[in-house]
């Protein structure tokens, strides 16, 4: 090759350039734009993933449906014992049907006032995702910003 500039291969297309040719400058600009577009698309994809995979309640609740749980080892209790269905508490609902963790979701059917847990007096009848049974747990552990979950019926609406 003749000329004063050193030969270099373009990273975009592999073409050999001589020094600072217009082609290498154009490819540098195109490469910079491509990196910016890739970063923008990656950010948009991550944001879309957050909105499409999140099924937890909004701050005001969204009625019956799937809600996240924020703690590990939360007891789901048998609500078919004694006064559990009308006055839920650890004493009135002594039998535990299972435990759920912070990565689990539960389908909330209704809410009933009972023993206060963490300052929240409501308990919810739930069907944990993947279980073939239902139970009752303190609403304190449900991902929701208020004690009462808007749109979820009270004790008169408890039905599976």
C-alpha positions, -999 to 999 in steps of 0.1 A, spaced: 0 0 0 12 35 -7 4 67 12 14 83 44 -13 70 67 -13 35 83 -38 10 69 -65 -1 93 -95 -23 91 -129 -8 98 -145 -25 128 -180 -21 113 -175 -37 79 -139 -49 78 -129 -26 49 -93 -16 48 -89 22 51 -59 44 47 -55 68 76 -86 90 82 -106 83 51 -142 94 48 -154 58 50 -136 53 84 -150 86 98 -185 76 85 -183 42 102 -170 57 134 -201 80 135 -224 51 126 -208 30 152 -214 57 179 -250 60 168 -254 22 169 -241 20 204 -265 48 215 -295 30 199 -285 -3 214 -283 13 249 -316 30 244 -333 -2 232 -318 -21 261 -332 4 286 -366 4 269 -366 -34 270 -357 -35 307 -385 -10 315 -410 -30 295 -399 -62 314 -406 -45 347 -441 -35 337 -451 -67 320 -438 -91 347 -449 -73 378 -482 -86 390 -482 -72 425 -507 -48 438 -505 -11 432 -506 12 462 -544 13 463 -549 -24 454 -566 -38 424 -594 -60 437 -594 -98 438 -563 -111 421 -526 -119 424 -505 -101 450 -469 -104 460 -457 -113 495 -428 -93 510 -415 -117 537 -402 -152 539 -417 -181 560 -452 -166 562 -477 -190 576 -508 -198 556 -533 -212 581 -563 -235 578 -594 -213 580 -618 -242 585 -612 -245 623 -632 -230 651 -636 -192 648 -609 -187 622 -632 -177 594 -650 -150 615 -622 -139 638 -588 -148 624 -558 -149 647 -529 -172 655 -550 -187 684 -582 -192 664 -563 -206 633 -536 -228 649 -531 -253 620 -506 -242 593 -513 -256 558 -480 -243 545 -456 -214 542 -449 -189 515 -419 -167 507 -411 -133 493 -409 -146 457 -444 -162 460 -477 -147 449 -511 -154 463 -546 -150 449 -565 -128 474 -602 -137 476 -614 -116 505 -603 -98 537 -616 -102 572 -608 -82 603 -590 -101 630 -559 -101 652 -536 -71 644 -502 -81 630 -476 -53 625 -504 -28 630 -526 -43 603 -559 -58 616 -569 -76 584 -564 -111 573 -569 -124 537 -582 -156 523 -556 -168 498 -548 -194 472 -510 -194 468 -498 -199 432 -491 -236 425 -510 -249 455 -542 -269 453 -555 -256 486 -563 -223 502 -560 -207 536 -558 -175 555 -529 -152 563 -523 -118 578 -527 -90 553 -496 -74 568 -474 -96 546 -492 -86 513 -474 -61 490 -498 -32 494 -493 3 508 -524 3 530 -539 -21 555 -572 -25 536 -568 -36 500 -591 -16 478 -614 -36 456 -611 -68 476 -644 -77 493 -648 -80 531 -661 -110 550 -695 -109 532 -677 -115 499 -656 -145 510 -660 -172 485 -637 -194 464 
